[in-house]
């Protein structure tokens, strides 16, 4: 068999220099692994995004609950203050009425 510049001969087999030495079935398996790798990355990134989203939603609900509780406390304080001011106004009106009589 004749040997060209891109080939070397060893025994009865010819090997092309610079060509892939991987078997075609191994190439198919490798390409399947390579195509699965991005799919696994996408799946993993999606899972991470979902986990972060759940945590963010949980934190948002916690903050909202805390905010509503704070508002409820403020309403209670303002209602008590309003009640006190109304009683004080009544008392002053009574005093004023009694002075004018």
C-alpha positions in Angstrom: 0.0 0.0 0.0 1.3 3.5 -0.8 1.9 6.0 1.9 1.1 9.6 1.3 2.2 12.6 3.5 -1.0 12.4 5.6 -0.8 8.7 6.3 1.5 6.3 8.2 1.6 2.5 7.7 1.9 0.2 10.7 1.7 -3.5 9.8 -1.4 -4.1 7.8 -3.4 -1.1 9.0 -3.3 2.5 7.8 -3.9 5.3 10.1 -4.6 8.8 8.9 -2.7 11.5 10.9 -4.9 14.2 12.2 -8.1 12.2 11.8 -10.2 11.1 14.7 -9.1 7.8 16.2 -12.5 7.4 17.9 -14.7 4.6 16.8 -18.0 5.7 15.0 -20.2 4.2 17.8 -18.1 5.9 20.4 -18.5 9.1 18.5 -22.3 8.7 18.5 -22.2 8.0 22.2 -19.9 11.0 22.8 -22.2 13.3 20.8 -25.2 12.0 22.8 -23.4 12.8 26.0 -22.4 16.3 24.7 -26.0 17.0 23.6 -27.3 15.7 27.0 -24.8 18.0 28.9 -26.5 21.2 27.9 -29.9 19.6 28.6 -28.7 18.7 32.1 -27.3 22.2 32.6 -30.6 23.7 31.5 -32.5 21.4 33.9 -30.1 22.2 36.7 -30.4 25.9 36.1 -34.2 25.7 36.0 -34.2 23.8 39.3 -31.9 26.4 40.9 -34.1 29.2 39.6 -37.2 27.5 41.0 -35.6 27.0 44.4 -34.5 30.7 44.5 -38.0 31.7 43.4 -39.6 29.7 46.2 -37.2 31.2 48.7 -37.9 34.7 47.4 -41.7 34.1 47.5 -41.4 32.8 51.1 -39.4 35.8 52.1 -41.9 38.1 50.4 -44.8 36.5 52.2 -43.0 36.8 55.5 -42.3 40.5 54.9 -45.9 41.1 53.9 -47.2 39.4 57.0 -44.8 41.5 59.2 -46.0 44.7 57.4 -49.6 43.8 57.9 -49.0 43.0 61.5 -47.3 46.4 61.9 -50.2 48.1 60.3 -52.7 46.3 62.5 -50.7 47.4 65.6 -50.7 51.0 64.3 -54.5 50.9 63.7 -55.0 49.7 67.3 -52.8 52.5 68.7 -54.5 55.1 66.6 -58.0 53.8 67.6 -57.1 54.0 71.3 -55.7 57.5 70.7 -58.8 58.5 68.9 -61.0 57.1 71.6 -59.0 59.0 74.3 -59.2 62.3 72.3 -63.0 61.9 71.8 -63.4 61.4 75.6 -61.3 64.4 76.2 -63.3 66.5 73.8 -66.6 65.4 75.5 -65.2 66.3 78.9 -64.1 69.8 77.6 -67.5 70.3 76.0 -69.2 69.5 79.3 -67.0 71.9 81.2 -67.7 74.6 78.6 -71.5 74.0 78.8 -71.4 74.2 82.6 -69.5 77.5 82.5 -72.0 79.1 80.1 -75.0 78.1 82.2 
